Amino acid sequence: MGAVLKRMRRRSGLSQEALAEKIHMSRSNISKLESGKLDVRGKDLIRWAQETSSQDILVALVCNVDIATATDMFMQVTRIAGTILIGWF
C-alpha cells in the first residue's frame, strides 16, 4: 500500500510536506505510510486520493483491479460525462 500512496503523491507533484499540510497530518506520518511502517485509515486514504487527484487509483484499490485498467475506465467515464454535459448546452 505504501508504494501506491507514494505513487499517488508523486504523480500529483506534491512533496511529503505539501501533502501533509493538505491532509492535516505530520510529514513523519506521510513517510511512515509510504514506507509501510504505518497502516492508512480509510478516511485518510480518501483525503489522500482527493488531494492528489488520484481517485482512479483509489477505485482500483477498492475494486481490486489493475491501476491502469481503473485509470482507463475512469477516463472513459469522464469523457462520456463530458459529452453528455456538452449536449445539454
Legacy VTK file of the C-alpha trace (Angstrom):
# vtk DataFile Version 3.0
C-alpha trace
ASCII
DATASET POLYDATA
POINTS 89 float
0.000 0.000 0.000
2.854 2.375 0.799
4.203 2.265 -2.742
0.762 3.106 -4.097
0.440 6.071 -1.748
3.856 7.314 -2.811
2.904 6.924 -6.478
-0.270 8.945 -5.906
1.657 11.729 -4.185
4.447 11.866 -6.747
2.026 11.800 -9.683
0.365 14.910 -8.270
3.719 16.656 -7.902
3.366 17.144 -4.142
6.180 16.851 -1.647
5.590 14.979 1.583
5.475 18.320 3.379
2.882 19.793 0.998
0.644 16.741 1.216
0.979 16.676 4.996
-0.354 20.229 5.156
-3.248 19.473 2.833
-4.461 16.418 4.743
-3.569 17.722 8.210
-1.009 15.050 9.016
2.630 15.213 10.027
5.308 14.748 7.377
6.670 11.954 9.537
3.379 10.070 9.277
3.337 10.593 5.496
6.770 8.997 5.358
5.693 6.104 7.609
2.597 5.463 5.485
4.620 5.473 2.273
7.207 3.103 3.719
4.581 0.703 5.091
5.522 1.335 8.717
2.039 2.694 9.449
-1.331 1.452 8.173
-3.516 4.001 6.421
-7.016 4.617 7.787
-9.937 4.740 5.382
-10.700 8.423 5.881
-7.018 9.306 5.386
-6.902 7.246 2.188
-9.927 9.106 0.824
-8.406 12.509 1.674
-5.077 11.390 0.189
-6.817 10.450 -3.083
-8.764 13.713 -3.170
-5.757 15.934 -2.540
-3.607 14.093 -5.082
-6.403 13.824 -7.683
-5.923 10.073 -7.643
-9.493 8.874 -7.448
-8.727 6.409 -10.250
-6.116 4.693 -8.099
-8.476 4.653 -5.123
-11.133 2.969 -7.285
-8.554 0.399 -8.396
-7.656 -0.371 -4.785
-11.276 -0.668 -3.668
-12.292 -2.806 -6.654
-9.081 -4.834 -6.556
-8.308 -4.190 -10.222
-5.179 -3.190 -12.068
-4.457 0.512 -11.679
-4.005 1.024 -15.432
-7.399 -0.599 -16.078
-9.087 1.594 -13.469
-7.437 4.709 -14.923
-8.718 3.821 -18.403
-12.234 3.220 -17.052
-12.140 6.494 -15.120
-11.071 8.421 -18.230
-13.821 6.814 -20.332
-16.483 7.727 -17.785
-15.133 11.275 -17.633
-15.268 11.588 -21.436
-18.816 10.208 -21.584
-19.968 12.551 -18.819
-18.353 15.482 -20.628
-20.089 14.559 -23.866
-23.437 14.355 -22.097
-22.924 17.714 -20.407
-21.936 19.367 -23.687
-25.125 18.018 -25.257
-27.199 19.745 -22.575
-25.871 23.160 -23.512
LINES 1 90
89 0 1 2 3 4 5 6 7 8 9 10 11 12 13 14 15 16 17 18 19 20 21 22 23 24 25 26 27 28 29 30 31 32 33 34 35 36 37 38 39 40 41 42 43 44 45 46 47 48 49 50 51 52 53 54 55 56 57 58 59 60 61 62 63 64 65 66 67 68 69 70 71 72 73 74 75 76 77 78 79 80 81 82 83 84 85 86 87 88
